[in-house]
Amino acid sequence: MKWVRFVIVIICFYSNVQTIATAEMIKRNKVEPTGQVVWDVATQKKVIALTFDDGPSPVFTPQVLRVLEKYGANATFFQIGSRMERYPEVVQHVVEAGHEIGNHSMTHPYENKVGFRQMRLEIIRAEQIIQKYQPNHAKLFRPPGGYLDNALLQEAKKQGYKVVLWSYHQELKDWSQPGAQVIANHVIRHARNGDILLLHDGGGDRSQTIQALKIFLPALKQKGYQFVSVSELLSNKE
């Protein structure tokens, strides 16, 4: 009997590894026309969506919120469920400031490493927390690392989510700390109507990101750009 159980465990483990290894990541040119995944939005209006990943952070999220308030900018915070549990007062501050929360999983695993079943549970658990702060709001999901195969995409759709990635020409990589001016210059130089910017307010030292915001927000506002949440950006789609 023990050998039978052992064989079953091995088969299940091997099957799961195979699923993870063979799952094909989605191709933008195939899925973008369906509207199920958003990288940016076609619009004639000078609007850009600000998004922040990996929070909430008790140190950096409040600083981000102060800068956004100063420049009249709205944003979407793709937050990690376990961190929302740890810092509920920061989550409440984000919502009270008029920003929206997106689902960034419960513990931030990459789907290509943990597989579809684990990611499905990650989304569900994080959503249960989000509903405490933001019930009946548009449901937005950003997969950690941008890893997304068709199974996860269909599951997100089934749960009522719009999957939100980011503009490829605005690959800022602020997490690598290239320098505040480098980040800001990239945003300003590549700014287009309908962009979705990916920045981070959690997961490490985000002081460069905050300084970059202080540079590019006023610079682009002078050029007529408005900074909005993802939901607001989607409402401007043409």
N, C-alpha and C positions, 0 to 999 in steps of 0.2 A: 504493500500500500504506500509506503514511504517513497519507493522508487517511482510509482505512478505519479504521485504528487510532484516529485522532483522533475520528472519529464514534462509534466504540464507546465510547471513554472518556466522551464527552459524554453519550451515552445512559445509561450506567451511573451517572454522577454525577447526572443529572437524575432517574433512577429512585430513587436513594437519597435525594435531597432530598425527592421526593414521598412516599416511605415515611415519612420523619421528620415531614414536615409534616401528613400525613393520619392518622397513627396516633392512635387515640383512647385517651385515658387511661381506665383502668377506673373504673367507678362503684361506690362502696361498697355501695349498696343492692342491686346486682346480684350482686356477688362475695362479700360477707361471708357469706351463708348457706351457701356452698360450703365454707367453712373453709380456703380456699386462701390467704387473706390475713387477717392478724390486726391489728386496731387496739387492742383491749382484750379482756378475757375476762370473761364472766359468771360470777361466783362470790359465794358468801355469806361467804367467808373474807376477812379483812382483809389482803390481800396486794397489793403493788404491784411491778411489774417496773421495775428501773432499767436504762436502756440509755445507752451512750455512743458517739458517732460520731466519725469522722475521725481517730482515733488510729492507732497509738500515738504518744505524744509523750514524749520523754525527760525533759521538764520537768514536764508536768502529769499524765500518767498515773500515775506513782509517788505523787504527792500525792493523787490520787483514791483510789488503793488504800489509802493509809494511813487516810483518812477512813472508807472502807467497813469496814476492819478494826476501827476503833475502835467503830463502831456495829453490828457484826455483820451487815452488809448484803452481799448477793450481787448480781451485776450481769452484764449481757451487753455486751460491747464489740464494736461493729460496726466492724471495722478495715479500713483501706485497704492492699491488698497491697503497693504500692510502699513504704509506710512500715513495714510489717512486715519487708520485706527490709532496710530501713535501720536499724531498731532491734530486732533479734531478741531482745536481752536483756530489753527491756521486754515483748515478747510473752510470753516465758517467765515473767516475773514475774507477769503477769496470770493465766496458766494455773496456776502454782504456788500462787497465792493462792486458787484454787478458783472462779474466774469462768470464763465461757464466751466464746468468740469467734464473732462472726457475720461473714458476708461483706458487705462494703460496696464491692465492686468493686476493681479493680486500681489505677486512677488517679483515681477519683471524677468521671467524666463524667456529664452528664445525658442520659438516653435520648432526650429530645425534641430534643436537639441532635446527638447522634452516631448515633442509630438502633439498631435491634435487633441487627444483626450485630456491631457493635462491643461492645455491652453483653454479648452472649453470650460473647465472648472474654474480656471483663473479668472475668466471674464465674468462668470456668474457670481463668484464670491465678491469681486470688486464692485459689481453692479449693485449688490445688496447694500453696500456701504454708501455708494453714491446716492441711492434713492433716499437716504436719510437727509441729505442736504439739498438735493436737486430733483425732487419728484416731478414727473410729468414733463420733463425737459427732453429736447432732442437728444438721442442716444448716439454718441460718437465714440469710436474705438480706434486706437492706434496700437498696432502690434509692436511689442518691444523689438528694437533693431530693424523694424520694417519687414520682418519675416512673415510671409503670408502665402499659404497655398490655397487651392480651391476649396478644400474641405473646411478650413477655418473661415474663409470668405463666406461660404454658404451658411455656416453656423452663425456668423456675425449677422448676416442678413436675416436669418431665422429669428434671432433675438431682437431684431428691430434696429440694428446698428447701421450707421453709415461709417465706412472705414476711411480714415483720414491719414494720408501720408504727408508729403511735403514737396515743395518745388525743387526739382533736381538742380536747377541753376542757382539755387540758394542753399547749397550744401555747406552750411557754416561750420560744422564740427566745433562748436564752442566748447564742448566737453574736453577737447584736446588743449585748451588754453593757448591759442595762437597769439593772443594779445587783443585787447579791447579795440584798438584802432583797426587791426586787421579784420576783425569781425564786422565792425561798423562800415569800413570801406567796401567790403564785399556786398553787404546789404544795399548800400547806396548805389554802388556801381551797377548792380544787377536787378534793381527794383523794376517790377512790371505790375501792371494792373492784375489783380486776382492772385497774387503770390500767397503761398502759405509758408511762413518762416518757422523753422524748427530751432528752438532754443531750449535751454535747460535751467530750471530753478532748483533742482535737486541732484543728488548723486555725486556731489563733490564740491570743490570750491568754485562758486559761480560769480565771484566778484568781477571777473572780466566781462561776463555777460551783462551784468548790471551797468558797468561803465560803458559798454558798447551801446546799450539802450539809450543812455544819456546823450550819446553822440548822434545815432542815426534817427531817433524819433523826431527831434526838432528839425534835423536837416531835411528829412523827407516830408515833414508837415509843411515846411516852407515851399516845397514843390507841389503841394496840393494833395498829398496822400493822407488818407484816413486809415487808422489802425483799428481793426474790428475782430470780433470772435469768428470762429469758423461758421457758426450758424448764421451770423450776419453776412458773411461772405457768400455763403450758398444762396442767400435770398437775393443776391445781386447777379446771379448767374443769368447769362443771356442766351 
